[in-house]
């Protein structure tokens, strides 16, 4: 009985000693036990020398992880091949025809049924050689050009998710049924990524491939497309809103030119514009959830710049209402191109061309200003006066 009590007391004292050896300043009069194992005390005292203030150790680990895992940039010649010369450079003044101005958003989806071969033909006929398209996967692994998760907006049907549908069941659906120009474009069907790439490359059209589905099928399909058609390295940019998806692609193939897309309030609201701010709130009737989503928006706005550098993105695609001259110059100082979406009004297009001097994604090719021709006319008139 006495031995049990002594052993229990010894263990309790030993535990107290271990704790107090780390915090000697708080307990200077801790009783010493000459028979206690010195190795325990010495070990804990040595460990205490390496304890950093709370937060500093996490920050050091975070910075180290960032530089260790940060990806390398692709070949800069490929970036220039896709986006043309920097609009602010001397080369752009010498060769203004090479500067990218308008990128047809979804193949000019307001003029022709979006993300279709008919839309891309419409762009080529109007000499627009840069398009943006959206990609997601069907259940059987086909990569389909489609922006929405379902087909309700385009077809009026009740198909809410093409990822649970086989290609054979959706390939013959008329997706131009609700388009404003449906009388001009009849019997328009979904398009596969491979078919679109073959047509666009054959017509020397640059492209932005926007990944909407974030599953492994899409990631593997994009990498396979670049492997099968090496010309894509000089003709195509891969972009998405999720930096981890872009990271997966560029980690496996660093020569793929990447871009990061961003829209404010993407977690808490479905739509955003400068006049109305965030609208159509997600879970708007649940105030605690909505508050958490607003916090997520704030954190996202602070981290997305870091994500662009982490993925070694060559371009950023931003909502047009948050872009200013200082924003363009910030990304230009980092060697990253800046483009806005969706710029559809003629006055906005003129502002982007003449003031921001940055490319923009437009859903319509109507109302395109010819700023360069206007400058030439002004220069001629000045010379004639002189």
N, C-alpha and C positions, 0 to 999 in steps of 0.2 A: 504493500500500500504506500509506504513512504517513498519507494523508488518511483512509483508511477507519478506521484505528486512532484517529485524533484525533476523527472524527465519533462513533464508538462511545463513546469516553470522554466526549465532551461530552454525549451523551444520558444516559449513566449518571449523570454529575454533575448534570445538570439534574433528573433524577428524584429524586436524593438531596436536592437543594435544595428541591424542592417539598414533600417529606415533612417535612424539617427545619423548613421555615418555619411549619408548623402546630404543631410541638412545639419552640419555641425554648428553653424552659426545660430540656429534656432534652439538647439539643445546642447549647450556646452558642458553641462554637469551630468551627462549620462554615465551611470555606474559602469565600471570596467570589470570584465570577467577575465582573469588571467588565463583560465583554461579554455577560453573560447578559441575556435580556429581562426588564426590571423589571416588566413588566405581569403576568408569571406570579407573581412573588413577592408583588406588591401584591394580586392577586386572591385568592390563597390565604390571605393574612393577613386580609383583610377577611372572608372566609367563616368563618374560625375564630372571629370575634367572636360569631357567631350559633349556635354549637354549644352545646346545653344538656346537662346531666348525663343519663346514660342513664336512661330511664324517665320523666323529667319531661315531655319533649317528647311521648312517647306518651300520657301522662296528660292533657296539655292538649288534644291532638287528640281523645282519647276523650270528654272532657267537652264539647268544642265540638260534636262529632258528635252527642252525645246531645241537647243542647238544640236543635240545628238540625233534627234528624229527629224529635223527639218530637211525637206527635200531640196534637190538641186534644180536649178532652172534649166529649161530645155535650150536647144540651139537657138541663139538670138536671130539667126538668119531665117529660121522657120517662123518666128514671130513677125518679122518684117514681111515675109512672104504672104502671111495671112492678113495682117492689119495694115500693110503698107508703111511708108515712112511716118515718123512722128509728125503730126500736123503742125507742130511748133518749130520744126527743124528747117535748116536751109534747103535740105533735099526736097522737102514738100513744096517750097517756093519754086524750085527748079523743075520739079515734076509734079504739078498739082493733080494730074490725071491719075497718079498712083495713090493718092490719099483716099482712105476709106471714109465715106460720109454717111451713107444710108445703108442700113442692114435691114432686110425685109423680115419683120417679126412674124414667125410662123409662115413664112412665104407670102407676106402681105395678106394676112388673114381677113382683113376687111374688104379686100377687093376680090379675092377668090377663096374657095373653101380651104381652110388652113391645113397645113401639114400634108398636102397632097401633091402628086405629080403635076396636076393642073395648076396649082398655085406656083410651083417652081417654074413651069413653062411660062406662066404669066410674067414672072420676074425676068426671065431670060429675054423674052420678047421686048421688054422695056429697058433692057440693058442694065439691069440690077444684078450684079455678080457677087452678091454677098447675102446669104439668107440665114435665118435661125430656124431650127426645127426641134421638136420635143420627142423624146423617146421613152417608152415604157414597154413592159413585156406582157405577153399573153400567157395563159396557163401552160401551153405546150412549148414555151421557150422562144417564140418568135418575137423579134424586136419591132414594135409597131410605132409609127409616128402618131402621137396623140398627146395633147396637153392635159386634158381632164382625166380623172380616174375612170369615169364612165362616159356614156354616149348620149346622155339626156339632152345636153345643150345643143349638140350638133344634129341629132336625129329625131329628138322628141320621143325616143323609146325609154323603157324603164331599166336599161342596162346600166348598173351603177358601178361596176368594176370589171374592166376587161382582163384583169389579171386572173380572174377565175373562169375566163372563157377561152375556148380553143380558137385558133385563128380561122379555122374552117367555118365557124359559126358566126363570125363577125366580118369576114372579108368582103361580103357582097352587100352589106348595109350601105344605103345611100347617106353619106355624112354631109351632103350639101342640101339636105331637105329643108333646113331652117335658115340657110344663108340668104342675105339680101339680094345677091345676084344669082339665085338658084335657077332663073330662067336661062341664064347664059351658061351655067355649069350644071349639066344634068347627069345623073347617075355617076356621082363621084364616090369613090370607095377609099377605104383606108389604104395606107401605103406602108410597105415594109422598109426598114432602114437600108437594107442592101440595094433595093431597087432605087431608092432616092439617091444613095451614094453613087451608083453607076451613072445616073442621069446627070447629077451635079458635077461630078468629076469630068465627064465627057464634054461638058459645056464650060469648063474652067470657072466654076462657081465656088467661092469660098463659103464656109458654113460654120455656124455655132451649133454644136450638138448639146442640147439642154436635157440633162438626165432627170426625168420625173419619177420613174420607179427606182428605188434604191436597193433592189434585191441583187443577189449574186448573178442572176441571169443577165441583167443589164450590164453589170460591170464586166463580166466575162465576154459578153457580146461586143461591147465597145472595144475591148482589147483585141479581140479576134478580128474585128473590122480593120483596125490599124495594122495588124499583122498581115492580113490578106491584101490590103491596099496601101502600100507605103506612101503613096502620094498624099494620103490624109495628113501626114505630119506637116506638110506645107500648105494644106488647104483647110484644115479643120481645127476648131477649138472645142474642148469639152468643158462644159460648165454645169454647175448645180448649186442649190442653196445649202446643201449639207457638205461642209468641208471634209468630213470623214469619208464620204463617198469619193470625192475628188482625190483625196489622199490615197485611197486604195488603188485607184487607177494609176496615178503618177508614181506611186511606190513601185508598182510592178513594171511600169514603162515610163521612165523619167523623161523621155523625149516627146511625150504627148504634151501639147500646149494646153494649159488649163486656165480656167477663169472661175471666179467666185461671184455668185449673184447675191444681191441683198435688197430687202424691202423692209422698211420700218414697221413695227408692230405686227410682225409676221406670226407671232404666237397668239396674241390677244385679239386680232381683228383680221377679217378676210380681205378687206379692201382698204386702200389708203390713197389719198390725194391731198394736194396742198390746200385746196379750198375747204374741204370737209374734215380733213384729218383722218384718223382711223374710224372705219365704219363696219357694220355687220359684225359685231363682237362675237367671239367664240365663247360659249358658256356665259353669255352676258347676264343671265338670270341668276347665276351663282357668283355672288360677289367675292367670297374668299378665293375661289378658283380664278376669277378674273384678276384679282389683285396679284396672285402668284404669277399669272401669265404676263402681267405688266412688268413684274420684276424680271421675269425671263427675257422680256424684250430689252430691258435696260442692260442686263448682263450680255445679251447677244450683241447689242450695239457697241459694247466696249471690246468684245472679243473678236469681232469679224475682221477687223484690220489685222490683228495678230494672225488669224487663220489664213488670210491671203498670203502673208509672208511665210507661214509655216508650210503651206502647200506649194510654195514657189509659184504662185499664180502669175501669169503673164498679163492678165487683164481682170478688171472688175466690172460687173454689169450692175448698175445702180438704178433704183427708182428715180425717174427724171426730176421729181419734185424735191429731192434732197441734194442735187448736184449744183455746185457753185464754181466760179473760177478758182477759188482757193482749193476746192476739193480736187479739181482736175490737176492743178499744179502739185498738190501733195502726192498723188499717185505718180505723176510724171517724174518727180524727184526720186522716186523709188524704182524707176524704170518699168512701171506697170501702166498699161493702157487703161483708159477709163471710158466707158460707154454708158448711155442712158436708155431706159425703156419706160413706157412706149411713147415716143414722140410723134404725134400724129397731126397736130395743128401746124399750118404753114408758118405762122409767126414763131412757134417754138422751134421749128426746123431751122428757120433763119437765125435764131438766137444761138443754136448749137453750132451752126456752121460758122457764123461770123464772129461770135463773142467767145464761146467756150472752145471752139475749134476742136471738137471731139466727135467721134462717130456716135450715131444713135440708132436704136431699133425702132422701126416704124411699121405699124400694121397696115398702112396704106401708102402707095407710091404716088398718090395724088397730092398736088400742092408742094412738090419738091422745088425749092428755090435754087436758082443757078447763081450762087454767090460769086463764083470765079468769073463767070461771064460779065456780071455786073461790075466787078473790079476792073476787068479789061476795058470795058466801055468808059469807066471813069478815068483810067490812065490815058486812053486815047484822047479823051476830051481835054485833059490837062495839057497833053503834048501839043494839041492843036492850038490851044490858047497861047501857050508859050511861043 
